[in-house]
Amino acid sequence: MSRNLLQLDGTHAVRVVVTDSGHRAEPVTLVADEWTRATPGDGAGLAVLHRLRNRTAVEDGFRVTMHAWVAPDDESERAMGVDQLNESWVVGGRLVVKWVTDDLEGPHPAAERLRRLADAAFEQTPTLVWVLEWQHADGDWAPLAFVQEYLPGAEDGWTWAVAEARRALGIEDGEPRPFAQDLGRLTARMHLALAHGPPEAVSGEEAIAAHGDAVAALDEAIRVTAALDPASQALLSEHRDDILGDLDAIRAMAGHAAWPIHGDFHVGQVLRTPDGRLYVIDFDGNPTRPPALRGAPAPRDRDLAGMALSLENVGYVVRHYAPEADPSAVDAWVTLVRGSFLVGYLEHIENPGYEPQMRAFGLEQLCREFLYAARHLPRWGYVPAAALAARFGEP
């Protein structure tokens, strides 16, 4: 059996294929003696459940870690939502199989982060059932598939948060449901569960690497906005020196406390179930950062800045699709929810006197929003363009 093929049963397998950038994984189905890319309904999701349940995925180069058991209700498979980088299926009515179809070059933080949360009995991420991993030739492990419990009726944050803003602004009927302090509490509980002990200190080398990566993101954002949004390119170019001055704070974080964090924390990573409970997902790290930095311990301010920017971005989404909305009312809503988010966080983080320092990380993430739009989702480009104009555009 090939080290790059884990056969699940007679007609289904998970295959690791070589790409220009390294490797990626894909579920496959045997058709006329040829392995072809599987799609929901082919049975590959059910096959991985049955294989992992039998605890037999132990061929050379693969390993499986079981954390819980959630029995499927039926034999169904269907695609779940839209993920620009990976692919998730709802299988058996009660489980989600997330195939890691993005680049497998590591290190990959998700498996380790989810194990930490499971060990800490953190209940606000979908129950981790299994992790299936593949071993690189250099000995490092990369996740091929995650199996977690499915949350029926759950909406992603870009759906429920935009709807809450629209209701609060009177654009959509219905009474808005307060969420921002709960979101802050969730973030604090997540950080405490990930910590598992005292923090590390950011070394000088790590601070220099993080700063260099932030500067590279700025310069790449200037390049990609030439085609994406020339007005944004002009603003980024004009204010490059100002932004560089703010990014110096990242280099100055040497010696600061660092923990395992989410690493790509925004409202779209938070599901909300019909009863109002919030669950955080997707611990893969920021896809626009180099693999070596995605899972590195970092100041918690990075997660806070990412979420704060995303709450601001909710306002831009609302204004884009409801141009009749009063901009000052939208801005007031953003200010309110961002403030409430931080209040909820600071009340529960158990660190008296802590004052988040988010400006540098927020500007870095704004640049990364342009990179994400250029690489994966061009129609998203209006959002960072609006955020940039709010900071550096004409009054």
Secondary structure, 3 states (H helix, E strand, C coil): CCCCEEECCCCEEEEEEECCCCEEEEEEEEECCEEEECCCCCCHHHHHHHHHHCCCCCCCCEEEEECCCCCCCCCCEEECCCCCCCEEEEECCCEEEEECCCCCCCCCCHHHHHHHHHHCCCCCCCCEEEEEEEECCCCCEEEEEEEEECCCCCECHHHHHHHHHHHHCCCCCCCCCCCHHHHHHHHHHHHHHHHCCCCEECCHHHHHHHHHHHHHHHHHHHHHHHHHCHHHHHHHHHCHHHHHHHHHHHHCCCCCEEECCCCCCCHHHEEECCCCCEEECCCCCCCCCCHHHHCCCECCHHHHHHHHHHHHHHHHHHHHHCCCCCHHHHHHHHHHHHHHHHHHHHHHCCCCCCCCCCHHHHHHHHHHHHHHHHHCCHHHHHHHHHHHHHHHCCC
